[in-house]
Amino acid sequence: MTATARSAPRYSFERDNRYLVTVVDDDGGRQDHRLDAYQGWLAGPDGIRHRFGVHRRARTEIRDDRIASTVGPM
């Protein structure tokens, strides 16, 4: 992974907006997730993770390389 790939998400999201995100799982299947808010992203050793959810304790994290498509803001 290049420095640019580590520092910039593949998808761009707006805070506090809802999204429909399609994720590719380990078996290659696709799952749709309706997420109520976007909190931001983190770059770590395993790549970029996007954080969703209104409340930080109940947030969902999705790896950037698992996101197949997005629809939003909804």
PQR file with spaces between the fields and no chain letter, atoms N, CA, C, O and H, PARSE charges and radii, in Angstrom:
ATOM       1  N    MET     1       0.844   -1.183    0.000 -0.4000 1.5000
ATOM       2  CA   MET     1       0.000    0.000    0.000 -0.0000 2.0000
ATOM       3  C    MET     1       0.887    1.244    0.000  0.5500 1.7000
ATOM       4  O    MET     1       1.843    1.320    0.771 -0.5500 1.4000
ATOM       5  N    THR     2       0.585    2.200   -0.842 -0.4000 1.5000
ATOM       6  CA   THR     2       1.381    3.420   -0.926 -0.0000 2.0000
ATOM       7  C    THR     2       1.006    4.380    0.198  0.5500 1.7000
ATOM       8  O    THR     2      -0.019    4.212    0.859 -0.5500 1.4000
ATOM       9  H    THR     2      -0.192    2.138   -1.469  0.4000 1.0000
ATOM      10  N    ALA     3       1.844    5.380    0.402 -0.4000 1.5000
ATOM      11  CA   ALA     3       1.552    6.388    1.424 -0.0000 2.0000
ATOM      12  C    ALA     3       0.258    7.117    1.101  0.5500 1.7000
ATOM      13  O    ALA     3      -0.509    7.453    2.003 -0.5500 1.4000
ATOM      14  H    ALA     3       2.676    5.516   -0.134  0.4000 1.0000
ATOM      15  N    THR     4       0.009    7.363   -0.181 -0.4000 1.5000
ATOM      16  CA   THR     4      -1.220    8.049   -0.569 -0.0000 2.0000
ATOM      17  C    THR     4      -2.440    7.199   -0.239  0.5500 1.7000
ATOM      18  O    THR     4      -3.435    7.716    0.270 -0.5500 1.4000
ATOM      19  H    THR     4       0.632    7.090   -0.914  0.4000 1.0000
ATOM      20  N    ALA     5      -2.373    5.899   -0.524 -0.4000 1.5000
ATOM      21  CA   ALA     5      -3.496    5.013   -0.227 -0.0000 2.0000
ATOM      22  C    ALA     5      -3.753    4.950    1.273  0.5500 1.7000
ATOM      23  O    ALA     5      -4.898    4.820    1.706 -0.5500 1.4000
ATOM      24  H    ALA     5      -1.565    5.480   -0.937  0.4000 1.0000
ATOM      25  N    ARG     6      -2.692    5.041    2.062 -0.4000 1.5000
ATOM      26  CA   ARG     6      -2.852    4.999    3.509 -0.0000 2.0000
ATOM      27  C    ARG     6      -3.454    6.280    4.054  0.5500 1.7000
ATOM      28  O    ARG     6      -4.164    6.249    5.059 -0.5500 1.4000
ATOM      29  H    ARG     6      -1.762    5.146    1.710  0.4000 1.0000
ATOM      30  N    SER     7      -3.183    7.407    3.408 -0.4000 1.5000
ATOM      31  CA   SER     7      -3.596    8.690    3.965 -0.0000 2.0000
ATOM      32  C    SER     7      -4.910    9.215    3.406  0.5500 1.7000
ATOM      33  O    SER     7      -5.462   10.175    3.944 -0.5500 1.4000
ATOM      34  H    SER     7      -2.606    7.432    2.591  0.4000 1.0000
ATOM      35  N    ALA     8      -5.428    8.605    2.328 -0.4000 1.5000
ATOM      36  CA   ALA     8      -6.665    9.124    1.732 -0.0000 2.0000
ATOM      37  C    ALA     8      -7.646    7.994    1.461  0.5500 1.7000
ATOM      38  O    ALA     8      -7.306    7.024    0.784 -0.5500 1.4000
ATOM      39  H    ALA     8      -4.979    7.825    1.891  0.4000 1.0000
ATOM      40  N    PRO     9      -8.867    8.113    1.989 -0.5600 1.5000
ATOM      41  CA   PRO     9      -9.858    7.074    1.745  0.2800 2.0000
ATOM      42  C    PRO     9     -10.239    6.979    0.271  0.5500 1.7000
ATOM      43  O    PRO     9     -10.178    7.970   -0.458 -0.5500 1.4000
ATOM      44  N    ARG    10     -10.629    5.795   -0.159 -0.4000 1.5000
ATOM      45  CA   ARG    10     -11.095    5.571   -1.521 -0.0000 2.0000
ATOM      46  C    ARG    10     -12.436    6.270   -1.753  0.5500 1.7000
ATOM      47  O    ARG    10     -12.706    6.777   -2.841 -0.5500 1.4000
ATOM      48  H    ARG    10     -10.679    4.991    0.433  0.4000 1.0000
ATOM      49  N    TYR    11     -13.264    6.288   -0.718 -0.4000 1.5000
ATOM      50  CA   TYR    11     -14.576    6.936   -0.807 -0.0000 2.0000
ATOM      51  C    TYR    11     -14.576    8.170    0.060  0.5500 1.7000
ATOM      52  O    TYR    11     -13.898    8.224    1.086 -0.5500 1.4000
ATOM      53  H    TYR    11     -13.045    5.876    0.167  0.4000 1.0000
ATOM      54  N    SER    12     -15.345    9.167   -0.359 -0.4000 1.5000
ATOM      55  CA   SER    12     -15.458   10.366    0.437 -0.0000 2.0000
ATOM      56  C    SER    12     -16.852   10.418    1.052  0.5500 1.7000
ATOM      57  O    SER    12     -17.854   10.209    0.369 -0.5500 1.4000
ATOM      58  H    SER    12     -15.896    9.124   -1.192  0.4000 1.0000
ATOM      59  N    PHE    13     -16.899   10.700    2.343 -0.4000 1.5000
ATOM      60  CA   PHE    13     -18.164   10.734    3.091 -0.0000 2.0000
ATOM      61  C    PHE    13     -18.311   12.086    3.762  0.5500 1.7000
ATOM      62  O    PHE    13     -17.325   12.768    4.039 -0.5500 1.4000
ATOM      63  H    PHE    13     -16.084   10.870    2.898  0.4000 1.0000
ATOM      64  N    GLU    14     -19.557   12.464    4.020 -0.4000 1.5000
ATOM      65  CA   GLU    14     -19.834   13.701    4.751 -0.0000 2.0000
ATOM      66  C    GLU    14     -20.319   13.345    6.143  0.5500 1.7000
ATOM      67  O    GLU    14     -21.127   12.432    6.319 -0.5500 1.4000
ATOM      68  H    GLU    14     -20.358   11.910    3.795  0.4000 1.0000
ATOM      69  N    ARG    15     -19.823   14.068    7.123 -0.4000 1.5000
ATOM      70  CA   ARG    15     -20.203   13.805    8.512 -0.0000 2.0000
ATOM      71  C    ARG    15     -21.696   13.987    8.729  0.5500 1.7000
ATOM      72  O    ARG    15     -22.349   14.794    8.067 -0.5500 1.4000
ATOM      73  H    ARG    15     -19.167   14.809    6.981  0.4000 1.0000
ATOM      74  N    ASP    16     -22.216   13.219    9.671 -0.4000 1.5000
ATOM      75  CA   ASP    16     -23.612   13.322   10.114 -0.0000 2.0000
ATOM      76  C    ASP    16     -24.624   13.031    9.018  0.5500 1.7000
ATOM      77  O    ASP    16     -25.778   13.443    9.129 -0.5500 1.4000
ATOM      78  H    ASP    16     -21.685   12.564   10.209  0.4000 1.0000
ATOM      79  N    ASN    17     -24.227   12.343    7.980 -0.4000 1.5000
ATOM      80  CA   ASN    17     -25.165   11.916    6.944 -0.0000 2.0000
ATOM      81  C    ASN    17     -25.310   10.407    6.986  0.5500 1.7000
ATOM      82  O    ASN    17     -24.395    9.692    7.394 -0.5500 1.4000
ATOM      83  H    ASN    17     -23.289   12.008    7.890  0.4000 1.0000
ATOM      84  N    ARG    18     -26.481    9.927    6.555 -0.4000 1.5000
ATOM      85  CA   ARG    18     -26.745    8.492    6.512 -0.0000 2.0000
ATOM      86  C    ARG    18     -26.307    7.934    5.167  0.5500 1.7000
ATOM      87  O    ARG    18     -26.361    8.624    4.149 -0.5500 1.4000
ATOM      88  H    ARG    18     -27.224   10.508    6.223  0.4000 1.0000
ATOM      89  N    TYR    19     -25.873    6.679    5.174 -0.4000 1.5000
ATOM      90  CA   TYR    19     -25.391    6.025    3.957 -0.0000 2.0000
ATOM      91  C    TYR    19     -25.899    4.599    3.868  0.5500 1.7000
ATOM      92  O    TYR    19     -26.149    3.945    4.880 -0.5500 1.4000
ATOM      93  H    TYR    19     -25.829    6.119    6.002  0.4000 1.0000
ATOM      94  N    LEU    20     -26.045    4.131    2.644 -0.4000 1.5000
ATOM      95  CA   LEU    20     -26.222    2.711    2.355 -0.0000 2.0000
ATOM      96  C    LEU    20     -24.888    2.250    1.793  0.5500 1.7000
ATOM      97  O    LEU    20     -24.458    2.716    0.738 -0.5500 1.4000
ATOM      98  H    LEU    20     -25.842    4.661    1.821  0.4000 1.0000
ATOM      99  N    VAL    21     -24.231    1.330    2.503 -0.4000 1.5000
ATOM     100  CA   VAL    21     -22.903    0.875    2.116 -0.0000 2.0000
ATOM     101  C    VAL    21     -22.965   -0.620    1.811  0.5500 1.7000
ATOM     102  O    VAL    21     -23.463   -1.402    2.621 -0.5500 1.4000
ATOM     103  H    VAL    21     -24.580    0.952    3.360  0.4000 1.0000
ATOM     104  N    THR    22     -22.464   -1.011    0.651 -0.4000 1.5000
ATOM     105  CA   THR    22     -22.372   -2.420    0.281 -0.0000 2.0000
ATOM     106  C    THR    22     -20.952   -2.892    0.577  0.5500 1.7000
ATOM     107  O    THR    22     -19.974   -2.313    0.103 -0.5500 1.4000
ATOM     108  H    THR    22     -22.060   -0.376   -0.007  0.4000 1.0000
ATOM     109  N    VAL    23     -20.864   -3.959    1.373 -0.4000 1.5000
ATOM     110  CA   VAL    23     -19.578   -4.488    1.828 -0.0000 2.0000
ATOM     111  C    VAL    23     -19.380   -5.887    1.265  0.5500 1.7000
ATOM     112  O    VAL    23     -20.316   -6.685    1.221 -0.5500 1.4000
ATOM     113  H    VAL    23     -21.658   -4.430    1.757  0.4000 1.0000
ATOM     114  N    VAL    24     -18.161   -6.180    0.837 -0.4000 1.5000
ATOM     115  CA   VAL    24     -17.802   -7.523    0.379 -0.0000 2.0000
ATOM     116  C    VAL    24     -17.208   -8.272    1.572  0.5500 1.7000
ATOM     117  O    VAL    24     -16.217   -7.830    2.154 -0.5500 1.4000
ATOM     118  H    VAL    24     -17.400   -5.532    0.873  0.4000 1.0000
ATOM     119  N    ASP    25     -17.821   -9.418    1.939 -0.4000 1.5000
ATOM     120  CA   ASP    25     -17.334  -10.167    3.095 -0.0000 2.0000
ATOM     121  C    ASP    25     -16.211  -11.126    2.712  0.5500 1.7000
ATOM     122  O    ASP    25     -15.792  -11.165    1.556 -0.5500 1.4000
ATOM     123  H    ASP    25     -18.625   -9.777    1.467  0.4000 1.0000
ATOM     124  N    ASP    26     -15.728  -11.892    3.676 -0.4000 1.5000
ATOM     125  CA   ASP    26     -14.598  -12.801    3.451 -0.0000 2.0000
ATOM     126  C    ASP    26     -14.893  -13.849    2.385  0.5500 1.7000
ATOM     127  O    ASP    26     -13.981  -14.298    1.691 -0.5500 1.4000
ATOM     128  H    ASP    26     -16.068  -11.860    4.616  0.4000 1.0000
ATOM     129  N    ASP    27     -16.156  -14.242    2.248 -0.4000 1.5000
ATOM     130  CA   ASP    27     -16.535  -15.270    1.271 -0.0000 2.0000
ATOM     131  C    ASP    27     -16.872  -14.697   -0.105  0.5500 1.7000
ATOM     132  O    ASP    27     -17.259  -15.437   -1.009 -0.5500 1.4000
ATOM     133  H    ASP    27     -16.896  -13.877    2.812  0.4000 1.0000
ATOM     134  N    GLY    28     -16.727  -13.383   -0.263 -0.4000 1.5000
ATOM     135  CA   GLY    28     -17.025  -12.746   -1.540 -0.0000 2.0000
ATOM     136  C    GLY    28     -18.480  -12.333   -1.690  0.5500 1.7000
ATOM     137  O    GLY    28     -18.864  -11.759   -2.708 -0.5500 1.4000
ATOM     138  H    GLY    28     -16.412  -12.781    0.471  0.4000 1.0000
ATOM     139  N    GLY    29     -19.291  -12.623   -0.678 -0.4000 1.5000
ATOM     140  CA   GLY    29     -20.695  -12.205   -0.710 -0.0000 2.0000
ATOM     141  C    GLY    29     -20.823  -10.720   -0.422  0.5500 1.7000
ATOM     142  O    GLY    29     -19.923  -10.103    0.147 -0.5500 1.4000
ATOM     143  H    GLY    29     -18.979  -13.090    0.149  0.4000 1.0000
ATOM     144  N    ARG    30     -21.952  -10.158   -0.822 -0.4000 1.5000
ATOM     145  CA   ARG    30     -22.183   -8.726   -0.598 -0.0000 2.0000
ATOM     146  C    ARG    30     -23.285   -8.529    0.428  0.5500 1.7000
ATOM     147  O    ARG    30     -24.300   -9.224    0.413 -0.5500 1.4000
ATOM     148  H    ARG    30     -22.683  -10.660   -1.285  0.4000 1.0000
ATOM     149  N    GLN    31     -23.070   -7.576    1.313 -0.4000 1.5000
ATOM     150  CA   GLN    31     -24.047   -7.245    2.337 -0.0000 2.0000
ATOM     151  C    GLN    31     -24.281   -5.746    2.323  0.5500 1.7000
ATOM     152  O    GLN    31     -23.337   -4.963    2.214 -0.5500 1.4000
ATOM     153  H    GLN    31     -22.245   -7.011    1.325  0.4000 1.0000
ATOM     154  N    ASP    32     -25.547   -5.346    2.435 -0.4000 1.5000
ATOM     155  CA   ASP    32     -25.892   -3.927    2.506 -0.0000 2.0000
ATOM     156  C    ASP    32     -26.057   -3.514    3.960  0.5500 1.7000
ATOM     157  O    ASP    32     -26.675   -4.223    4.754 -0.5500 1.4000
ATOM     158  H    ASP    32     -26.314   -5.982    2.524  0.4000 1.0000
ATOM     159  N    HIS    33     -25.498   -2.359    4.299 -0.4000 1.5000
ATOM     160  CA   HIS    33     -25.613   -1.808    5.646 -0.0000 2.0000
ATOM     161  C    HIS    33     -26.179   -0.401    5.537  0.5500 1.7000
ATOM     162  O    HIS    33     -25.629    0.437    4.823 -0.5500 1.4000
ATOM     163  H    HIS    33     -24.996   -1.783    3.654  0.4000 1.0000
ATOM     164  N    ARG    34     -27.278   -0.136    6.245 -0.4000 1.5000
ATOM     165  CA   ARG    34     -27.811    1.228    6.356 -0.0000 2.0000
ATOM     166  C    ARG    34     -27.227    1.828    7.629  0.5500 1.7000
ATOM     167  O    ARG    34     -27.464    1.327    8.728 -0.5500 1.4000
ATOM     168  H    ARG    34     -27.725   -0.817    6.825  0.4000 1.0000
ATOM     169  N    LEU    35     -26.471    2.891    7.471 -0.4000 1.5000
ATOM     170  CA   LEU    35     -25.736    3.468    8.585 -0.0000 2.0000
ATOM     171  C    LEU    35     -26.210    4.896    8.836  0.5500 1.7000
ATOM     172  O    LEU    35     -26.346    5.689    7.904 -0.5500 1.4000
ATOM     173  H    LEU    35     -26.279    3.298    6.577  0.4000 1.0000
ATOM     174  N    ASP    36     -26.458    5.216   10.106 -0.4000 1.5000
ATOM     175  CA   ASP    36     -27.167    6.449   10.430 -0.0000 2.0000
ATOM     176  C    ASP    36     -26.315    7.705   10.506  0.5500 1.7000
ATOM     177  O    ASP    36     -26.865    8.805   10.550 -0.5500 1.4000
ATOM     178  H    ASP    36     -26.347    4.572   10.864  0.4000 1.0000
ATOM     179  N    ALA    37     -25.007    7.585   10.521 -0.4000 1.5000
ATOM     180  CA   ALA    37     -24.158    8.780   10.562 -0.0000 2.0000
ATOM     181  C    ALA    37     -22.723    8.375   10.257  0.5500 1.7000
ATOM     182  O    ALA    37     -22.340    7.222   10.454 -0.5500 1.4000
ATOM     183  H    ALA    37     -24.560    6.691   10.485  0.4000 1.0000
ATOM     184  N    TYR    38     -21.942    9.317    9.780 -0.4000 1.5000
ATOM     185  CA   TYR    38     -20.525    9.081    9.503 -0.0000 2.0000
ATOM     186  C    TYR    38     -19.699    9.841   10.517  0.5500 1.7000
ATOM     187  O    TYR    38     -19.927   11.030   10.741 -0.5500 1.4000
ATOM     188  H    TYR    38     -22.254   10.253    9.620  0.4000 1.0000
ATOM     189  N    GLN    39     -18.738    9.166   11.135 -0.4000 1.5000
ATOM     190  CA   GLN    39     -17.912    9.816   12.155 -0.0000 2.0000
ATOM     191  C    GLN    39     -16.522   10.184   11.674  0.5500 1.7000
ATOM     192  O    GLN    39     -15.884   11.062   12.255 -0.5500 1.4000
ATOM     193  H    GLN    39     -18.552    8.201   10.953  0.4000 1.0000
ATOM     194  N    GLY    40     -16.038    9.533   10.629 -0.4000 1.5000
ATOM     195  CA   GLY    40     -14.687    9.821   10.161 -0.0000 2.0000
ATOM     196  C    GLY    40     -13.939    8.538    9.856  0.5500 1.7000
ATOM     197  O    GLY    40     -14.534    7.462    9.799 -0.5500 1.4000
ATOM     198  H    GLY    40     -16.556    8.820   10.157  0.4000 1.0000
ATOM     199  N    TRP    41     -12.626    8.652    9.658 -0.4000 1.5000
ATOM     200  CA   TRP    41     -11.840    7.475    9.307 -0.0000 2.0000
ATOM     201  C    TRP    41     -10.536    7.449   10.070  0.5500 1.7000
ATOM     202  O    TRP    41     -10.027    8.475   10.519 -0.5500 1.4000
ATOM     203  H    TRP    41     -12.143    9.527    9.703  0.4000 1.0000
ATOM     204  N    LEU    42     -10.010    6.244   10.202 -0.4000 1.5000
ATOM     205  CA   LEU    42      -8.744    6.024   10.880 -0.0000 2.0000
ATOM     206  C    LEU    42      -7.807    5.271    9.950  0.5500 1.7000
ATOM     207  O    LEU    42      -8.239    4.358    9.247 -0.5500 1.4000
ATOM     208  H    LEU    42     -10.424    5.410    9.837  0.4000 1.0000
ATOM     209  N    ALA    43      -6.539    5.637    9.935 -0.4000 1.5000
ATOM     210  CA   ALA    43      -5.539    4.895    9.168 -0.0000 2.0000
ATOM     211  C    ALA    43      -4.680    4.120   10.153  0.5500 1.7000
ATOM     212  O    ALA    43      -4.120    4.693   11.087 -0.5500 1.4000
ATOM     213  H    ALA    43      -6.188    6.379   10.506  0.4000 1.0000
ATOM     214  N    GLY    44      -4.579    2.819    9.940 -0.4000 1.5000
ATOM     215  CA   GLY    44      -3.789    1.980   10.828 -0.0000 2.0000
ATOM     216  C    GLY    44      -2.999    0.953   10.037  0.5500 1.7000
ATOM     217  O    GLY    44      -2.976    1.003    8.807 -0.5500 1.4000
ATOM     218  H    GLY    44      -5.033    2.353    9.180  0.4000 1.0000
ATOM     219  N    PRO    45      -2.353    0.025   10.723 -0.5600 1.5000
ATOM     220  CA   PRO    45      -1.537   -0.976   10.040  0.2800 2.0000
ATOM     221  C    PRO    45      -2.334   -1.882    9.107  0.5500 1.7000
ATOM     222  O    PRO    45      -1.782   -2.428    8.152 -0.5500 1.4000
ATOM     223  N    ASP    46      -3.639   -2.046    9.380 -0.4000 1.5000
ATOM     224  CA   ASP    46      -4.470   -2.898    8.522 -0.0000 2.0000
ATOM     225  C    ASP    46      -5.195   -2.088    7.453  0.5500 1.7000
ATOM     226  O    ASP    46      -6.077   -2.617    6.777 -0.5500 1.4000
ATOM     227  H    ASP    46      -4.088   -1.602   10.156  0.4000 1.0000
ATOM     228  N    GLY    47      -4.842   -0.821    7.288 -0.4000 1.5000
ATOM     229  CA   GLY    47      -5.461    0.019    6.269 -0.0000 2.0000
ATOM     230  C    GLY    47      -6.424    1.029    6.867  0.5500 1.7000
ATOM     231  O    GLY    47      -6.412    1.290    8.070 -0.5500 1.4000
ATOM     232  H    GLY    47      -4.125   -0.391    7.837  0.4000 1.0000
ATOM     233  N    ILE    48      -7.250    1.587    6.012 -0.4000 1.5000
ATOM     234  CA   ILE    48      -8.194    2.631    6.419 -0.0000 2.0000
ATOM     235  C    ILE    48      -9.493    1.988    6.881  0.5500 1.7000
ATOM     236  O    ILE    48     -10.015    1.079    6.236 -0.5500 1.4000
ATOM     237  H    ILE    48      -7.260    1.375    5.035  0.4000 1.0000
ATOM     238  N    ARG    49     -10.008    2.475    8.011 -0.4000 1.5000
ATOM     239  CA   ARG    49     -11.303    2.038    8.522 -0.0000 2.0000
ATOM     240  C    ARG    49     -12.205    3.256    8.628  0.5500 1.7000
ATOM     241  O    ARG    49     -11.800    4.294    9.151 -0.5500 1.4000
ATOM     242  H    ARG    49      -9.584    3.213    8.535  0.4000 1.0000
ATOM     243  N    HIS    50     -13.435    3.127    8.128 -0.4000 1.5000
ATOM     244  CA   HIS    50     -14.421    4.198    8.234 -0.0000 2.0000
ATOM     245  C    HIS    50     -15.314    3.915    9.430  0.5500 1.7000
ATOM     246  O    HIS    50     -15.709    2.773    9.665 -0.5500 1.4000
ATOM     247  H    HIS    50     -13.764    2.284    7.703  0.4000 1.0000
ATOM     248  N    ARG    51     -15.629    4.956   10.182 -0.4000 1.5000
ATOM     249  CA   ARG    51     -16.435    4.811   11.400 -0.0000 2.0000
ATOM     250  C    ARG    51     -17.816    5.415   11.164  0.5500 1.7000
ATOM     251  O    ARG    51     -17.946    6.566   10.746 -0.5500 1.4000
ATOM     252  H    ARG    51     -15.308    5.884    9.992  0.4000 1.0000
ATOM     253  N    PHE    52     -18.838    4.617   11.439 -0.4000 1.5000
ATOM     254  CA   PHE    52     -20.220    5.054   11.276 -0.0000 2.0000
ATOM     255  C    PHE    52     -20.965    4.879   12.591  0.5500 1.7000
ATOM     256  O    PHE    52     -20.584    4.049   13.416 -0.5500 1.4000
ATOM     257  H    PHE    52     -18.733    3.682   11.778  0.4000 1.0000
ATOM     258  N    GLY    53     -22.021    5.653   12.789 -0.4000 1.5000
ATOM     259  CA   GLY    53     -22.891    5.523   13.958 -0.0000 2.0000
ATOM     260  C    GLY    53     -23.056    6.849   14.659  0.5500 1.7000
ATOM     261  O    GLY    53     -22.126    7.652   14.728 -0.5500 1.4000
ATOM     262  H    GLY    53     -22.331    6.327   12.119  0.4000 1.0000
ATOM     263  N    VAL    54     -24.254    7.074   15.183 -0.4000 1.5000
ATOM     264  CA   VAL    54     -24.514    8.324   15.891 -0.0000 2.0000
ATOM     265  C    VAL    54     -23.735    8.352   17.202  0.5500 1.7000
ATOM     266  O    VAL    54     -23.149    9.374   17.557 -0.5500 1.4000
ATOM     267  H    VAL    54     -25.010    6.422   15.128  0.4000 1.0000
ATOM     268  N    HIS    55     -23.727    7.227   17.924 -0.4000 1.5000
ATOM     269  CA   HIS    55     -23.063    7.169   19.217 -0.0000 2.0000
ATOM     270  C    HIS    55     -21.742    6.424   19.087  0.5500 1.7000
ATOM     271  O    HIS    55     -21.688    5.351   18.487 -0.5500 1.4000
ATOM     272  H    HIS    55     -24.204    6.397   17.637  0.4000 1.0000
ATOM     273  N    ARG    56     -20.691    6.981   19.639 -0.4000 1.5000
ATOM     274  CA   ARG    56     -19.359    6.380   19.508 -0.0000 2.0000
ATOM     275  C    ARG    56     -19.297    4.960   20.077  0.5500 1.7000
ATOM     276  O    ARG    56     -18.575    4.119   19.542 -0.5500 1.4000
ATOM     277  H    ARG    56     -20.735    7.853   20.127  0.4000 1.0000
ATOM     278  N    ARG    57     -20.033    4.682   21.144 -0.4000 1.5000
ATOM     279  CA   ARG    57     -19.973    3.349   21.748 -0.0000 2.0000
ATOM     280  C    ARG    57     -20.645    2.294   20.883  0.5500 1.7000
ATOM     281  O    ARG    57     -20.344    1.107   21.004 -0.5500 1.4000
ATOM     282  H    ARG    57     -20.619    5.365   21.579  0.4000 1.0000
ATOM     283  N    ALA    58     -21.552    2.719   20.013 -0.4000 1.5000
ATOM     284  CA   ALA    58     -22.290    1.765   19.168 -0.0000 2.0000
ATOM     285  C    ALA    58     -21.861    1.870   17.712  0.5500 1.7000
ATOM     286  O    ALA    58     -22.607    1.484   16.812 -0.5500 1.4000
ATOM     287  H    ALA    58     -21.797    3.683   19.914  0.4000 1.0000
ATOM     288  N    ARG    59     -20.670    2.388   17.480 -0.4000 1.5000
ATOM     289  CA   ARG    59     -20.257    2.636   16.103 -0.0000 2.0000
ATOM     290  C    ARG    59     -19.903    1.353   15.362  0.5500 1.7000
ATOM     291  O    ARG    59     -19.569    0.333   15.965 -0.5500 1.4000
ATOM     292  H    ARG    59     -20.064    2.702   18.211  0.4000 1.0000
ATOM     293  N    THR    60     -19.986    1.433   14.048 -0.4000 1.5000
ATOM     294  CA   THR    60     -19.604    0.347   13.147 -0.0000 2.0000
ATOM     295  C    THR    60     -18.361    0.800   12.393  0.5500 1.7000
ATOM     296  O    THR    60     -18.307    1.927   11.900 -0.5500 1.4000
ATOM     297  H    THR    60     -20.257    2.261   13.558  0.4000 1.0000
ATOM     298  N    GLU    61     -17.374   -0.065   12.305 -0.4000 1.5000
ATOM     299  CA   GLU    61     -16.176    0.254   11.536 -0.0000 2.0000
ATOM     300  C    GLU    61     -16.107   -0.662   10.322  0.5500 1.7000
ATOM     301  O    GLU    61     -16.275   -1.876   10.441 -0.5500 1.4000
ATOM     302  H    GLU    61     -17.418   -0.980   12.706  0.4000 1.0000
ATOM     303  N    ILE    62     -15.859   -0.073    9.151 -0.4000 1.5000
ATOM     304  CA   ILE    62     -15.781   -0.831    7.902 -0.0000 2.0000
ATOM     305  C    ILE    62     -14.454   -0.508    7.229  0.5500 1.7000
ATOM     306  O    ILE    62     -14.099    0.657    7.054 -0.5500 1.4000
ATOM     307  H    ILE    62     -15.722    0.913    9.054  0.4000 1.0000
ATOM     308  N    ARG    63     -13.727   -1.558    6.856 -0.4000 1.5000
ATOM     309  CA   ARG    63     -12.458   -1.352    6.149 -0.0000 2.0000
ATOM     310  C    ARG    63     -12.716   -0.793    4.759  0.5500 1.7000
ATOM     311  O    ARG    63     -13.646   -1.217    4.073 -0.5500 1.4000
ATOM     312  H    ARG    63     -14.016   -2.505    6.999  0.4000 1.0000
ATOM     313  N    ASP    64     -11.899    0.149    4.355 -0.4000 1.5000
ATOM     314  CA   ASP    64     -12.061    0.801    3.049 -0.0000 2.0000
ATOM     315  C    ASP    64     -11.999   -0.209    1.905  0.5500 1.7000
ATOM     316  O    ASP    64     -12.742   -0.090    0.931 -0.5500 1.4000
ATOM     317  H    ASP    64     -11.144    0.494    4.912  0.4000 1.0000
ATOM     318  N    ASP    65     -11.114   -1.205    2.021 -0.4000 1.5000
ATOM     319  CA   ASP    65     -10.975   -2.153    0.918 -0.0000 2.0000
ATOM     320  C    ASP    65     -12.129   -3.153    0.843  0.5500 1.7000
ATOM     321  O    ASP    65     -12.213   -3.927   -0.111 -0.5500 1.4000
ATOM     322  H    ASP    65     -10.510   -1.301    2.812  0.4000 1.0000
ATOM     323  N    ARG    66     -13.018   -3.147    1.836 -0.4000 1.5000
ATOM     324  CA   ARG    66     -14.202   -4.011    1.824 -0.0000 2.0000
ATOM     325  C    ARG    66     -15.421   -3.309    1.230  0.5500 1.7000
ATOM     326  O    ARG    66     -16.408   -3.964    0.897 -0.5500 1.4000
ATOM     327  H    ARG    66     -12.950   -2.519    2.612  0.4000 1.0000
ATOM     328  N    ILE    67     -15.363   -1.997    1.095 -0.4000 1.5000
ATOM     329  CA   ILE    67     -16.512   -1.244    0.584 -0.0000 2.0000
ATOM     330  C    ILE    67     -16.584   -1.394   -0.922  0.5500 1.7000
ATOM     331  O    ILE    67     -15.640   -1.057   -1.637 -0.5500 1.4000
ATOM     332  H    ILE    67     -14.560   -1.465    1.366  0.4000 1.0000
ATOM     333  N    ALA    68     -17.715   -1.905   -1.402 -0.4000 1.5000
ATOM     334  CA   ALA    68     -17.903   -2.124   -2.844 -0.0000 2.0000
ATOM     335  C    ALA    68     -18.657   -0.955   -3.460  0.5500 1.7000
ATOM     336  O    ALA    68     -18.396   -0.605   -4.611 -0.5500 1.4000
ATOM     337  H    ALA    68     -18.482   -2.179   -0.822  0.4000 1.0000
ATOM     338  N    SER    69     -19.576   -0.347   -2.739 -0.4000 1.5000
ATOM     339  CA   SER    69     -20.318    0.797   -3.256 -0.0000 2.0000
ATOM     340  C    SER    69     -20.987    1.531   -2.115  0.5500 1.7000
ATOM     341  O    SER    69     -21.195    0.970   -1.039 -0.5500 1.4000
ATOM     342  H    SER    69     -19.789   -0.632   -1.804  0.4000 1.0000
ATOM     343  N    THR    70     -21.323    2.784   -2.353 -0.4000 1.5000
ATOM     344  CA   THR    70     -22.027    3.591   -1.361 -0.0000 2.0000
ATOM     345  C    THR    70     -23.133    4.373   -2.023  0.5500 1.7000
ATOM     346  O    THR    70     -23.038    4.751   -3.190 -0.5500 1.4000
ATOM     347  H    THR    70     -21.155    3.239   -3.227  0.4000 1.0000
ATOM     348  N    VAL    71     -24.196    4.614   -1.255 -0.4000 1.5000
ATOM     349  CA   VAL    71     -25.266    5.515   -1.682 -0.0000 2.0000
ATOM     350  C    VAL    71     -25.511    6.451   -0.519  0.5500 1.7000
ATOM     351  O    VAL    71     -25.736    6.009    0.607 -0.5500 1.4000
ATOM     352  H    VAL    71     -24.273    4.307   -0.307  0.4000 1.0000
ATOM     353  N    GLY    72     -25.469    7.732   -0.789 -0.4000 1.5000
ATOM     354  CA   GLY    72     -25.720    8.693    0.287 -0.0000 2.0000
ATOM     355  C    GLY    72     -25.227   10.060   -0.129  0.5500 1.7000
ATOM     356  O    GLY    72     -24.599   10.185   -1.181 -0.5500 1.4000
ATOM     357  H    GLY    72     -25.287    8.091   -1.705  0.4000 1.0000
ATOM     358  N    PRO    73     -25.485   11.080    0.650 -0.5600 1.5000
ATOM     359  CA   PRO    73     -26.293   11.041    1.857  0.2800 2.0000
ATOM     360  C    PRO    73     -27.742   10.646    1.551  0.5500 1.7000
ATOM     361  O    PRO    73     -28.267   10.952    0.481 -0.5500 1.4000
ATOM     362  N    MET    74     -28.372    9.967    2.500 -0.4000 1.5000
ATOM     363  CA   MET    74     -29.743    9.503    2.320 -0.0000 2.0000
ATOM     364  C    MET    74     -30.702   10.414    3.050  0.5500 1.7000
ATOM     365  O    MET    74     -31.912   10.189    3.019 -0.5500 1.4000
ATOM     366  H    MET    74     -27.946    9.718    3.370  0.4000 1.0000
